[in-house]
């Protein structure tokens, strides 16, 4: 399993097989959520998909919320899952700004992630990659 790095720290995928499986489960859910968002972003009439997309997102976000609880990160420490949820949170906040507040854990992870020294340093660089991250043919640019 390839582990992303932040500076010299590797982001753990799990302390044991059971925890690793839970983290990879969350990664799969985030992947599904990103796929759902992309379907809407590339549709010719994304507003027609807005409600259906939100319903699909909301049910899976409820599932992810259980992992966070009152902990600092999804699994008590920074993992690949937190990295991906942080990225996902920006897309949801952009597309569903009116409903983003329903899932406080997204903002918590987003803010916590942005405070990591390596990430904060990256965001302050003039060559930081900025939006849009979607291809030019997307109807929603984020």
C-alpha positions in Angstrom: 0.0 0.0 0.0 1.4 3.4 -1.0 1.3 5.9 1.8 1.2 9.6 1.0 3.7 11.8 2.8 3.3 15.1 4.4 6.9 16.4 4.7 8.8 13.5 6.2 5.8 11.9 7.9 4.0 9.0 6.3 0.3 9.0 6.7 -0.5 5.7 8.3 -2.9 3.3 6.5 -3.6 1.4 9.8 -1.8 0.1 12.8 -3.1 -3.5 12.1 -5.0 -5.3 9.4 -8.4 -4.6 11.0 -7.8 -0.9 11.3 -6.3 -0.8 7.8 -9.4 -2.5 6.5 -11.6 0.2 8.2 -9.5 3.0 6.7 -9.7 1.4 3.2 -13.4 1.1 3.7 -13.6 4.9 4.3 -11.3 5.5 1.3 -13.8 3.5 -0.8 -16.8 5.5 0.5 -14.9 8.8 -0.3 -14.2 7.4 -3.8 -17.9 6.7 -4.3 -18.7 10.2 -3.1 -16.2 11.8 -5.5 -17.7 9.7 -8.4 -21.2 10.9 -7.5 -20.0 14.6 -7.4 -18.2 14.2 -10.7 -21.3 12.8 -12.4 -23.2 15.9 -11.4 -20.3 18.2 -12.4 -20.1 16.8 -15.9 -23.8 16.5 -16.6 -25.3 18.9 -19.1 -28.0 19.9 -16.5 -26.3 19.5 -13.1 -29.2 21.3 -11.3 -31.5 18.6 -12.4 -29.3 16.1 -10.4 -28.9 18.3 -7.4 -31.4 16.8 -5.1 -30.7 13.2 -6.0 -26.9 13.8 -5.7 -27.4 15.3 -2.3 -29.5 12.4 -1.1 -26.7 10.0 -2.2 -24.1 12.1 -0.5 -26.0 12.7 2.7 -26.5 9.0 3.5 -22.8 8.2 3.0 -21.7 11.3 4.9 -23.8 10.1 7.8 -21.8 6.9 7.7 -18.5 8.8 7.6 -19.6 11.0 10.5 -19.6 8.0 12.8 -15.9 7.5 12.3 -15.1 11.1 13.4 -17.3 11.3 16.5 -15.5 13.6 19.0 -12.0 12.6 17.9 -9.5 14.9 16.3 -9.2 12.7 13.2 -11.3 9.9 11.8 -9.1 7.2 13.4 -7.6 9.2 16.4 -4.6 10.2 14.3 -4.0 11.5 10.8 -4.5 8.8 8.1 -5.1 8.6 4.3 -8.8 8.8 5.0 -8.5 12.2 6.6 -6.5 13.5 3.7 -9.2 12.4 1.3 -12.1 13.6 3.4 -10.5 17.0 3.6 -10.3 17.2 -0.2 -13.8 16.0 -0.5 -15.1 18.6 1.9 -13.9 21.4 -0.4 -16.0 20.0 -3.3 -19.1 19.6 -1.1 -18.7 23.0 0.4 -18.4 24.5 -3.1 -21.3 22.7 -4.7 -23.6 22.4 -1.7 -22.7 25.5 0.3 -26.3 25.7 1.5 -26.1 22.2 3.1 -22.5 21.9 4.0 -23.1 22.9 7.6 -25.2 19.8 8.2 -22.0 17.8 8.4 -19.8 19.7 10.9 -17.2 17.0 10.8 -16.3 17.9 7.3 -15.4 21.5 8.3 -13.5 20.2 11.4 -11.3 17.9 9.3 -10.9 20.6 6.6 -9.7 23.1 9.2 -7.5 20.7 11.1 -5.9 19.5 7.9 -5.2 23.1 6.7 -3.4 23.8 10.1 -0.8 21.1 9.5 2.5 23.0 9.1 3.3 21.3 5.8 -0.1 22.0 4.3 -0.2 25.5 5.6 3.2 26.1 4.0 2.0 24.7 0.7 -1.2 26.9 0.7 1.0 30.0 1.2 3.2 29.2 -1.8 2.5 31.3 -4.9 2.6 28.2 -7.1 -0.1 26.4 -5.1 -2.4 24.5 -7.5 -5.7 26.4 -7.6 -9.1 25.5 -9.0 -10.6 24.5 -11.3 -9.7 20.9 -10.8 -12.3 19.7 -13.3 -11.7 19.4 -17.0 -12.8 22.3 -19.3 -15.9 20.3 -20.4 -17.3 20.1 -16.9 -20.4 22.2 -16.3 -19.4 22.8 -12.7 -15.9 24.1 -12.2 -14.3 23.3 -8.9 
